[in-house]
Amino acid sequence: MDMQPIVIIGSGMAGYTLAREFRKLDTEQELVLICADDAVNYTKPTLSNALVGKKAPEQIGLGDAEKMSTQLNMRIEKDTWVKSIDPAKHELTIEKDGQISTQDYSKLILAVGANPIRLAIAGDGSDDIHVVNSLIDYRAFRETLDNCSTGECGNKRVVILGAGLIGCEFANDLQNTGHQVTVIDLAPQPLGRLLPNHVAQAFKENLEQSGIKFVLGTTVEKVSKTDRGYIVSLASGQSLQADVVLSAIGLQPNIALAKTAEISTSRGVITNTLLETNQIDIFAIGDCAEVNGTLLPFVMPIMQQARALAKTLSGQATTVYYPAMPVAVKTPAAPLTVLPAPLGVEVTWDNEEFEDGMLSKAVDAEGTLRGFILLGATAGKQRLTLTKLVPDLIPASV
């Protein structure tokens, strides 16, 4: 057993899943988890469909810091900031309640996640724009939503900036719970990075049938306060009235702390398939980790990473294995499963239409299936069969 503790920075799904997997293999090694917030354990994907599921923010948490500390036999330092890392000394500088101290580690895991991208938006209402990247953010969003007055139409008007995955999931959740939703994006279609045009168009039409409005090909310039909420002014000259404005334009891996320790970064914290960074005994996992050049901020990759890294930390070096991992988008108005083709692989799309949607296969020059998109319930039934045909993203080591 290492004399110094293994330290995990971050209490999101990656940090807690790793601690749980490690404890299955080693019940004795001292574990410390440090995080800047209240360290409540919850799964972030539940936030974007909590309204439909009739879950209040206080029902989303699975355990507070005290409960998790007992459950995982782990010291949890909440409301604590890691200011810097000294890889040579295997030491962190931390701040809690205004006091600076140090924490030694034998192995260090960065599970620091990703931060919401914020646009520079003018107007006296721009500070009121919500982002939801944590349960704490979500509590604030729901409080505003519950307290704002109902629009003239009888429904609360929510304007969402960003028609990506999270924006569309929140739009679906809000529209299905009696809100009037408008989604704005600079791209000409929703899910522009994930879907080819023909699928995006069908996906958009399905969501529009549920009542969601899209304003595409433009961006927000200004958010101004009014007596009855906000005026959202667009670059196109159009303006919208809103009771709540939510920004969901994407996430950027949190790499600032890694840079203090001269850890190599690109879009995320660069790791090899052992999840090691370029600094000895420092690893990265979750939304901040760019593994072998691949950044996958989804649940399944986190699970694969946590299982592999837990074994490595307990003395059995194990590379992460990425099978084909489709992503189910939580938009019941337009059921969608996406398995993106790897970046840099040239594919052609092979399409099959159904009454309630379509199947699009991404096939490479050799005729190998490299990805697929399933829209609608009929296409969705082929998920397992198709997944088995797609090559592993990172093969299992022999």
DRENDO-1510 file (C-alpha; in Angstrom, 1 decimal, always signed):
<recs>
REC; n; res; u; v; w
REC; 1; MET; +0.0; +0.0; +0.0 .
REC; 2; ASP; +1.2; +3.5; -0.9 .
REC; 3; MET; +2.1; +5.6; +2.2 .
REC; 4; GLN; +0.6; +8.7; +0.6 .
REC; 5; PRO; -3.0; +8.8; -0.5 .
REC; 6; ILE; -4.3; +8.5; -4.0 .
REC; 7; VAL; -6.0; +11.9; -4.6 .
REC; 8; ILE; -8.8; +12.5; -7.0 .
REC; 9; ILE; -9.6; +16.0; -8.0 .
REC; 10; GLY; -13.3; +16.4; -9.0 .
REC; 11; SER; -16.6; +15.0; -7.6 .
REC; 12; GLY; -18.4; +14.4; -10.9 .
REC; 13; MET; -19.4; +11.1; -12.4 .
REC; 14; ALA; -15.8; +10.4; -13.4 .
REC; 15; GLY; -14.3; +11.0; -9.9 .
REC; 16; TYR; -17.0; +9.0; -8.0 .
REC; 17; THR; -17.1; +6.1; -10.5 .
REC; 18; LEU; -13.3; +5.7; -10.3 .
REC; 19; ALA; -13.4; +5.7; -6.5 .
REC; 20; ARG; -16.2; +3.1; -6.5 .
REC; 21; GLU; -14.3; +0.9; -9.0 .
REC; 22; PHE; -11.1; +1.2; -7.1 .
REC; 23; ARG; -12.7; +0.3; -3.8 .
REC; 24; LYS; -13.9; -3.0; -5.4 .
REC; 25; LEU; -10.3; -3.9; -5.8 .
REC; 26; ASP; -8.6; -2.3; -2.8 .
REC; 27; THR; -10.5; -1.5; +0.4 .
REC; 28; GLU; -7.4; -0.2; +2.4 .
REC; 29; GLN; -5.4; +2.3; +0.3 .
REC; 30; GLU; -6.1; +5.8; +1.6 .
REC; 31; LEU; -8.3; +7.8; -0.9 .
REC; 32; VAL; -8.9; +11.5; -0.9 .
REC; 33; LEU; -11.3; +13.3; -3.1 .
REC; 34; ILE; -11.0; +17.1; -3.4 .
REC; 35; CYS; -13.6; +19.3; -5.0 .
REC; 36; ALA; -14.6; +23.0; -5.3 .
REC; 37; ASP; -18.3; +22.4; -4.7 .
REC; 38; ASP; -20.5; +20.5; -2.2 .
REC; 39; ALA; -19.4; +17.1; -3.5 .
REC; 40; VAL; -23.0; +15.8; -3.8 .
REC; 41; ASN; -23.0; +12.7; -5.9 .
REC; 42; TYR; -25.4; +12.7; -8.9 .
REC; 43; THR; -25.5; +11.8; -12.6 .
REC; 44; LYS; -25.4; +14.8; -14.8 .
REC; 45; PRO; -27.4; +13.3; -17.6 .
REC; 46; THR; -30.5; +13.3; -15.3 .
REC; 47; LEU; -30.5; +17.1; -15.3 .
REC; 48; SER; -31.8; +17.4; -18.9 .
REC; 49; ASN; -34.9; +15.3; -18.4 .
REC; 50; ALA; -35.7; +15.9; -14.7 .
REC; 51; LEU; -38.8; +18.0; -15.4 .
REC; 52; VAL; -40.5; +15.2; -17.4 .
REC; 53; GLY; -39.4; +12.8; -14.7 .
REC; 54; LYS; -41.0; +15.1; -12.1 .
REC; 55; LYS; -37.7; +15.3; -10.2 .
REC; 56; ALA; -37.1; +18.3; -8.0 .
REC; 57; PRO; -33.4; +19.3; -7.7 .
REC; 58; GLU; -33.2; +17.9; -4.1 .
REC; 59; GLN; -34.4; +14.5; -5.4 .
REC; 60; ILE; -31.5; +14.2; -8.0 .
REC; 61; GLY; -28.6; +13.8; -5.5 .
REC; 62; LEU; -27.7; +10.2; -4.7 .
REC; 63; GLY; -25.7; +11.1; -1.6 .
REC; 64; ASP; -24.0; +14.1; +0.1 .
REC; 65; ALA; -20.3; +14.3; +0.9 .
REC; 66; GLU; -20.8; +12.6; +4.3 .
REC; 67; LYS; -22.7; +9.7; +2.9 .
REC; 68; MET; -20.2; +9.2; +0.1 .
REC; 69; SER; -17.2; +9.4; +2.4 .
REC; 70; THR; -18.7; +6.6; +4.6 .
REC; 71; GLN; -19.8; +4.5; +1.6 .
REC; 72; LEU; -16.4; +4.6; -0.1 .
REC; 73; ASN; -14.1; +4.8; +2.9 .
REC; 74; MET; -12.7; +8.0; +1.5 .
REC; 75; ARG; -11.8; +11.5; +2.9 .
REC; 76; ILE; -13.7; +14.1; +1.0 .
REC; 77; GLU; -12.5; +17.7; +1.0 .
REC; 78; LYS; -15.5; +19.8; -0.3 .
REC; 79; ASP; -15.5; +23.5; -1.0 .
REC; 80; THR; -11.8; +23.2; -1.5 .
REC; 81; TRP; -9.8; +24.7; -4.5 .
REC; 82; VAL; -6.6; +23.1; -5.8 .
REC; 83; LYS; -4.5; +26.1; -6.7 .
REC; 84; SER; -1.5; +24.2; -8.3 .
REC; 85; ILE; +0.2; +20.9; -8.7 .
REC; 86; ASP; +3.9; +20.3; -8.0 .
REC; 87; PRO; +4.7; +17.0; -9.9 .
REC; 88; ALA; +8.3; +16.8; -8.6 .
REC; 89; LYS; +7.2; +16.9; -4.9 .
REC; 90; HIS; +3.9; +15.0; -5.6 .
REC; 91; GLU; +2.2; +17.8; -3.8 .
REC; 92; LEU; -0.9; +20.0; -4.2 .
REC; 93; THR; -1.4; +23.5; -3.0 .
REC; 94; ILE; -5.0; +23.8; -1.8 .
REC; 95; GLU; -7.3; +26.6; -0.4 .
REC; 96; LYS; -10.2; +26.1; +1.9 .
REC; 97; ASP; -12.0; +28.7; +3.9 .
REC; 98; GLY; -9.4; +31.2; +2.8 .
REC; 99; GLN; -6.6; +29.0; +4.3 .
REC; 100; ILE; -3.7; +27.8; +2.1 .
REC; 101; SER; -2.3; +24.3; +2.8 .
REC; 102; THR; -0.6; +21.4; +1.0 .
REC; 103; GLN; -1.7; +17.8; +0.3 .
REC; 104; ASP; +0.7; +15.0; -0.7 .
REC; 105; TYR; -0.2; +12.3; -3.1 .
REC; 106; SER; +1.2; +9.0; -4.4 .
REC; 107; LYS; -1.0; +9.0; -7.5 .
REC; 108; LEU; -3.1; +12.0; -8.7 .
REC; 109; ILE; -6.2; +11.8; -10.9 .
REC; 110; LEU; -7.6; +14.8; -12.7 .
REC; 111; ALA; -11.3; +14.3; -13.0 .
REC; 112; VAL; -12.0; +18.1; -13.4 .
REC; 113; GLY; -14.6; +17.9; -16.1 .
REC; 114; ALA; -15.4; +20.6; -18.6 .
REC; 115; ASN; -16.7; +24.2; -18.3 .
REC; 116; PRO; -19.6; +25.7; -20.2 .
REC; 117; ILE; -18.5; +28.0; -23.1 .
REC; 118; ARG; -19.9; +31.4; -22.6 .
REC; 119; LEU; -20.6; +33.9; -25.4 .
REC; 120; ALA; -19.9; +37.6; -24.9 .
REC; 121; ILE; -23.4; +38.9; -25.0 .
REC; 122; ALA; -24.3; +42.6; -24.5 .
REC; 123; GLY; -27.3; +44.0; -22.5 .
REC; 124; ASP; -28.2; +44.4; -18.8 .
REC; 125; GLY; -29.8; +40.9; -18.8 .
REC; 126; SER; -26.8; +39.0; -20.0 .
REC; 127; ASP; -25.6; +38.2; -16.4 .
REC; 128; ASP; -29.0; +36.4; -15.8 .
REC; 129; ILE; -28.3; +33.8; -18.6 .
REC; 130; HIS; -28.3; +30.4; -17.0 .
REC; 131; VAL; -25.9; +27.6; -17.8 .
REC; 132; VAL; -26.5; +24.1; -16.4 .
REC; 133; ASN; -23.3; +22.1; -16.0 .
REC; 134; SER; -23.9; +20.9; -12.4 .
REC; 135; LEU; -26.6; +20.2; -9.9 .
REC; 136; ILE; -25.9; +23.6; -8.3 .
REC; 137; ASP; -26.4; +25.3; -11.6 .
REC; 138; TYR; -29.6; +23.3; -12.1 .
REC; 139; ARG; -31.0; +24.3; -8.7 .
REC; 140; ALA; -30.6; +28.0; -9.7 .
REC; 141; PHE; -32.2; +27.4; -13.1 .
REC; 142; ARG; -35.2; +25.6; -11.6 .
REC; 143; GLU; -35.6; +28.3; -9.0 .
REC; 144; THR; -35.7; +31.0; -11.7 .
REC; 145; LEU; -38.1; +28.9; -13.8 .
REC; 146; ASP; -40.4; +28.3; -10.8 .
REC; 147; ASN; -40.4; +32.0; -9.7 .
REC; 148; CYS; -40.7; +33.8; -13.1 .
REC; 149; SER; -44.1; +35.0; -14.1 .
REC; 150; THR; -46.0; +33.1; -16.8 .
REC; 151; GLY; -46.0; +34.6; -20.3 .
REC; 152; GLU; -49.1; +36.1; -21.9 .
REC; 153; CYS; -49.7; +32.8; -23.7 .
REC; 154; GLY; -50.1; +31.0; -20.3 .
REC; 155; ASN; -46.7; +29.2; -20.7 .
REC; 156; LYS; -43.3; +30.3; -19.5 .
REC; 157; ARG; -41.1; +31.3; -22.4 .
REC; 158; VAL; -37.6; +29.8; -22.4 .
REC; 159; VAL; -35.0; +30.8; -25.0 .
REC; 160; ILE; -32.2; +28.3; -25.4 .
REC; 161; LEU; -28.9; +29.3; -26.9 .
REC; 162; GLY; -27.4; +26.3; -28.7 .
REC; 163; ALA; -29.0; +23.5; -30.7 .
REC; 164; GLY; -26.5; +20.8; -29.7 .
REC; 165; LEU; -27.1; +17.7; -27.7 .
REC; 166; ILE; -27.8; +19.4; -24.4 .
REC; 167; GLY; -29.8; +22.3; -25.9 .
REC; 168; CYS; -32.1; +19.9; -27.7 .
REC; 169; GLU; -32.5; +17.6; -24.6 .
REC; 170; PHE; -33.5; +20.6; -22.4 .
REC; 171; ALA; -35.8; +21.9; -25.2 .
REC; 172; ASN; -37.6; +18.6; -25.3 .
REC; 173; ASP; -37.9; +18.4; -21.5 .
REC; 174; LEU; -39.2; +22.0; -21.1 .
REC; 175; GLN; -41.6; +21.8; -24.1 .
REC; 176; ASN; -43.1; +18.6; -22.7 .
REC; 177; THR; -43.7; +20.2; -19.3 .
REC; 178; GLY; -45.8; +23.2; -20.5 .
REC; 179; HIS; -43.1; +25.7; -21.4 .
REC; 180; GLN; -42.8; +27.5; -24.7 .
REC; 181; VAL; -39.3; +26.9; -26.1 .
REC; 182; THR; -37.3; +28.6; -28.8 .
REC; 183; VAL; -33.8; +27.3; -29.7 .
REC; 184; ILE; -31.3; +29.6; -31.4 .
REC; 185; ASP; -28.1; +28.5; -33.1 .
REC; 186; LEU; -25.6; +29.9; -35.6 .
REC; 187; ALA; -25.6; +26.5; -37.5 .
REC; 188; PRO; -28.2; +25.9; -40.2 .
REC; 189; GLN; -29.5; +22.8; -38.4 .
REC; 190; PRO; -29.7; +21.2; -34.9 .
REC; 191; LEU; -27.0; +18.8; -33.8 .
REC; 192; GLY; -24.8; +20.1; -36.7 .
REC; 193; ARG; -21.7; +18.4; -35.5 .
REC; 194; LEU; -23.3; +15.0; -35.1 .
REC; 195; LEU; -25.8; +14.7; -37.9 .
REC; 196; PRO; -25.6; +14.9; -41.7 .
REC; 197; ASN; -28.1; +17.4; -43.2 .
REC; 198; HIS; -30.8; +14.9; -44.2 .
REC; 199; VAL; -31.1; +13.4; -40.7 .
REC; 200; ALA; -30.8; +16.8; -39.0 .
REC; 201; GLN; -33.7; +18.1; -41.0 .
REC; 202; ALA; -36.0; +15.2; -40.1 .
REC; 203; PHE; -34.9; +15.5; -36.4 .
REC; 204; LYS; -35.7; +19.2; -36.4 .
REC; 205; GLU; -39.2; +18.6; -38.0 .
REC; 206; ASN; -40.0; +16.0; -35.3 .
REC; 207; LEU; -39.1; +18.4; -32.5 .
REC; 208; GLU; -41.0; +21.2; -34.2 .
REC; 209; GLN; -44.1; +19.0; -34.3 .
REC; 210; SER; -43.9; +18.9; -30.5 .
REC; 211; GLY; -44.0; +22.7; -30.4 .
REC; 212; ILE; -40.3; +23.6; -30.2 .
REC; 213; LYS; -39.3; +26.6; -32.4 .
REC; 214; PHE; -35.9; +26.9; -34.0 .
REC; 215; VAL; -34.3; +30.1; -35.1 .
REC; 216; LEU; -31.1; +29.0; -37.0 .
REC; 217; GLY; -28.3; +30.7; -38.9 .
REC; 218; THR; -28.1; +33.6; -36.4 .
REC; 219; THR; -26.7; +34.4; -33.0 .
REC; 220; VAL; -27.7; +36.4; -29.9 .
REC; 221; GLU; -26.3; +39.9; -29.7 .
REC; 222; LYS; -28.1; +41.3; -26.7 .
REC; 223; VAL; -30.3; +40.3; -23.7 .
REC; 224; SER; -32.2; +43.2; -22.1 .
REC; 225; LYS; -34.3; +43.2; -19.0 .
REC; 226; THR; -38.0; +44.2; -19.2 .
REC; 227; ASP; -40.8; +44.4; -16.7 .
REC; 228; ARG; -42.0; +41.0; -17.9 .
REC; 229; GLY; -38.7; +39.1; -18.4 .
REC; 230; TYR; -36.2; +39.7; -21.2 .
REC; 231; ILE; -35.9; +40.8; -24.8 .
REC; 232; VAL; -33.4; +38.6; -26.7 .
REC; 233; SER; -32.0; +40.5; -29.7 .
REC; 234; LEU; -30.6; +38.5; -32.6 .
REC; 235; ALA; -27.9; +39.4; -35.2 .
REC; 236; SER; -30.6; +38.8; -37.8 .
REC; 237; GLY; -32.6; +41.8; -36.5 .
REC; 238; GLN; -35.3; +39.6; -35.0 .
REC; 239; SER; -36.1; +39.8; -31.3 .
REC; 240; LEU; -37.8; +37.3; -28.9 .
REC; 241; GLN; -39.4; +37.7; -25.5 .
REC; 242; ALA; -38.3; +35.3; -22.8 .
REC; 243; ASP; -38.9; +34.6; -19.2 .
REC; 244; VAL; -35.7; +32.6; -18.8 .
REC; 245; VAL; -32.6; +32.3; -21.0 .
REC; 246; LEU; -30.5; +29.2; -20.9 .
REC; 247; SER; -27.1; +28.9; -22.7 .
REC; 248; ALA; -26.1; +25.4; -23.9 .
REC; 249; ILE; -23.5; +26.1; -26.6 .
REC; 250; GLY; -21.1; +23.5; -25.5 .
REC; 251; LEU; -18.3; +22.6; -23.1 .
REC; 252; GLN; -14.6; +23.1; -23.0 .
REC; 253; PRO; -12.4; +20.6; -21.0 .
REC; 254; ASN; -11.0; +22.2; -17.9 .
REC; 255; ILE; -7.2; +22.3; -18.6 .
REC; 256; ALA; -6.1; +25.3; -16.5 .
REC; 257; LEU; -5.0; +23.3; -13.5 .
REC; 258; ALA; -3.1; +20.8; -15.7 .
REC; 259; LYS; -1.2; +23.7; -17.2 .
REC; 260; THR; +0.1; +24.7; -13.8 .
REC; 261; ALA; +2.0; +21.4; -13.7 .
REC; 262; GLU; +3.2; +21.5; -17.3 .
REC; 263; ILE; +0.9; +18.6; -18.2 .
REC; 264; SER; +0.5; +18.4; -21.9 .
REC; 265; THR; -2.9; +19.6; -23.2 .
REC; 266; SER; -4.7; +20.0; -26.5 .
REC; 267; ARG; -8.4; +20.3; -26.5 .
REC; 268; GLY; -8.3; +18.3; -23.3 .
REC; 269; VAL; -5.7; +16.9; -20.9 .
REC; 270; ILE; -3.6; +14.5; -23.2 .
REC; 271; THR; -3.3; +10.9; -22.0 .
REC; 272; ASN; -2.3; +7.6; -23.4 .
REC; 273; THR; -4.5; +4.5; -23.2 .
REC; 274; LEU; -3.3; +3.9; -19.6 .
REC; 275; LEU; -4.9; +7.4; -18.9 .
REC; 276; GLU; -1.4; +8.6; -17.9 .
REC; 277; THR; -0.4; +12.2; -18.6 .
REC; 278; ASN; +3.2; +13.2; -19.5 .
REC; 279; GLN; +3.8; +13.8; -15.7 .
REC; 280; ILE; +4.7; +10.7; -13.7 .
REC; 281; ASP; +1.9; +9.4; -11.4 .
REC; 282; ILE; -0.7; +11.9; -12.8 .
REC; 283; PHE; -3.7; +10.6; -14.7 .
REC; 284; ALA; -6.8; +12.2; -16.2 .
REC; 285; ILE; -10.3; +10.8; -16.6 .
REC; 286; GLY; -13.8; +11.9; -17.8 .
REC; 287; ASP; -14.8; +15.0; -19.7 .
REC; 288; CYS; -11.3; +16.6; -19.3 .
REC; 289; ALA; -9.4; +13.6; -20.7 .
REC; 290; GLU; -8.3; +13.5; -24.3 .
REC; 291; VAL; -7.4; +9.8; -24.6 .
REC; 292; ASN; -5.2; +8.9; -27.6 .
REC; 293; GLY; -6.4; +12.1; -29.4 .
REC; 294; THR; -10.1; +11.3; -28.7 .
REC; 295; LEU; -12.4; +13.4; -26.5 .
REC; 296; LEU; -15.6; +11.6; -25.6 .
REC; 297; PRO; -17.7; +13.5; -23.0 .
REC; 298; PHE; -20.3; +10.7; -22.5 .
REC; 299; VAL; -21.3; +8.2; -19.9 .
REC; 300; MET; -20.0; +5.0; -21.5 .
REC; 301; PRO; -16.4; +6.2; -22.0 .
REC; 302; ILE; -16.3; +7.3; -18.4 .
REC; 303; MET; -17.3; +3.9; -17.2 .
REC; 304; GLN; -14.7; +2.2; -19.4 .
REC; 305; GLN; -12.0; +4.6; -18.2 .
REC; 306; ALA; -12.9; +4.2; -14.5 .
REC; 307; ARG; -12.7; +0.4; -14.7 .
REC; 308; ALA; -9.3; +0.4; -16.5 .
REC; 309; LEU; -7.8; +3.1; -14.3 .
REC; 310; ALA; -9.0; +1.4; -11.1 .
REC; 311; LYS; -7.1; -1.7; -12.0 .
REC; 312; THR; -4.0; +0.3; -12.9 .
REC; 313; LEU; -4.1; +2.1; -9.6 .
REC; 314; SER; -4.4; -1.1; -7.7 .
REC; 315; GLY; -1.2; -2.4; -9.4 .
REC; 316; GLN; -2.4; -4.1; -12.5 .
REC; 317; ALA; -1.6; -1.9; -15.5 .
REC; 318; THR; -4.7; -1.9; -17.7 .
REC; 319; THR; -5.2; +0.1; -20.9 .
REC; 320; VAL; -8.7; +1.6; -21.5 .
REC; 321; TYR; -10.9; -0.3; -24.1 .
REC; 322; TYR; -13.3; +1.7; -26.2 .
REC; 323; PRO; -15.8; -0.6; -28.0 .
REC; 324; ALA; -18.3; +1.1; -30.4 .
REC; 325; MET; -20.4; +3.2; -27.9 .
REC; 326; PRO; -23.6; +4.7; -29.4 .
REC; 327; VAL; -25.0; +7.8; -27.7 .
REC; 328; ALA; -28.8; +7.9; -27.0 .
REC; 329; VAL; -30.1; +11.4; -27.2 .
REC; 330; LYS; -32.8; +12.1; -24.6 .
REC; 331; THR; -35.4; +13.6; -27.1 .
REC; 332; PRO; -38.5; +11.4; -26.9 .
REC; 333; ALA; -40.2; +13.7; -29.5 .
REC; 334; ALA; -37.6; +12.5; -31.9 .
REC; 335; PRO; -35.9; +9.3; -30.6 .
REC; 336; LEU; -32.3; +9.4; -31.7 .
REC; 337; THR; -29.2; +7.2; -31.3 .
REC; 338; VAL; -25.9; +8.4; -32.7 .
REC; 339; LEU; -22.6; +6.6; -33.2 .
REC; 340; PRO; -20.3; +9.2; -34.8 .
REC; 341; ALA; -17.7; +8.0; -37.3 .
REC; 342; PRO; -14.2; +8.6; -36.0 .
REC; 343; LEU; -12.7; +12.0; -36.9 .
REC; 344; GLY; -10.6; +11.9; -40.1 .
REC; 345; VAL; -12.3; +8.9; -41.6 .
REC; 346; GLU; -14.0; +9.5; -45.0 .
REC; 347; VAL; -17.4; +8.0; -45.0 .
REC; 348; THR; -20.4; +7.9; -47.3 .
REC; 349; TRP; -24.0; +7.7; -46.0 .
REC; 350; ASP; -26.3; +4.8; -46.8 .
REC; 351; ASN; -29.9; +5.7; -45.9 .
REC; 352; GLU; -33.0; +3.7; -45.3 .
REC; 353; GLU; -36.4; +5.4; -44.7 .
REC; 354; PHE; -39.1; +4.2; -42.3 .
REC; 355; GLU; -42.6; +5.6; -41.6 .
REC; 356; ASP; -41.4; +7.0; -38.3 .
REC; 357; GLY; -37.8; +7.9; -39.1 .
REC; 358; MET; -34.7; +6.6; -40.8 .
REC; 359; LEU; -31.4; +4.7; -40.5 .
REC; 360; SER; -28.2; +6.2; -41.8 .
REC; 361; LYS; -25.0; +4.2; -42.0 .
REC; 362; ALA; -21.6; +5.7; -42.3 .
REC; 363; VAL; -19.5; +3.4; -44.5 .
REC; 364; ASP; -15.8; +3.9; -45.3 .
REC; 365; ALA; -14.0; +3.2; -48.6 .
REC; 366; GLU; -13.5; -0.5; -47.7 .
REC; 367; GLY; -17.2; -0.9; -47.0 .
REC; 368; THR; -16.8; -1.2; -43.2 .
REC; 369; LEU; -19.5; +0.3; -41.1 .
REC; 370; ARG; -17.9; +3.1; -39.0 .
REC; 371; GLY; -20.9; +4.8; -37.5 .
REC; 372; PHE; -24.6; +5.1; -37.7 .
REC; 373; ILE; -27.6; +7.3; -36.9 .
REC; 374; LEU; -31.0; +5.8; -35.8 .
REC; 375; LEU; -34.0; +8.2; -35.9 .
REC; 376; GLY; -37.4; +6.9; -34.6 .
REC; 377; ALA; -38.5; +3.8; -32.8 .
REC; 378; THR; -38.3; +1.4; -35.8 .
REC; 379; ALA; -34.7; +2.3; -36.6 .
REC; 380; GLY; -33.8; +2.2; -32.9 .
REC; 381; LYS; -34.5; -1.5; -32.7 .
REC; 382; GLN; -31.3; -2.1; -34.9 .
REC; 383; ARG; -29.0; -0.5; -32.4 .
REC; 384; LEU; -27.4; -3.7; -30.9 .
REC; 385; THR; -27.1; -5.5; -34.2 .
REC; 386; LEU; -25.3; -2.5; -35.9 .
REC; 387; THR; -23.1; -1.7; -32.9 .
REC; 388; LYS; -21.5; -5.2; -33.1 .
REC; 389; LEU; -20.5; -4.5; -36.8 .
REC; 390; VAL; -18.5; -1.3; -35.9 .
REC; 391; PRO; -14.8; -1.7; -35.2 .
REC; 392; ASP; -13.5; -0.8; -31.7 .
REC; 393; LEU; -12.4; +2.8; -31.3 .
REC; 394; ILE; -9.6; +1.7; -29.0 .
REC; 395; PRO; -9.1; -2.1; -29.2 .
REC; 396; ALA; -8.7; -4.2; -26.1 .
REC; 397; SER; -5.1; -4.9; -25.4 .
REC; 398; VAL; -4.1; -8.5; -25.7 .
</recs>
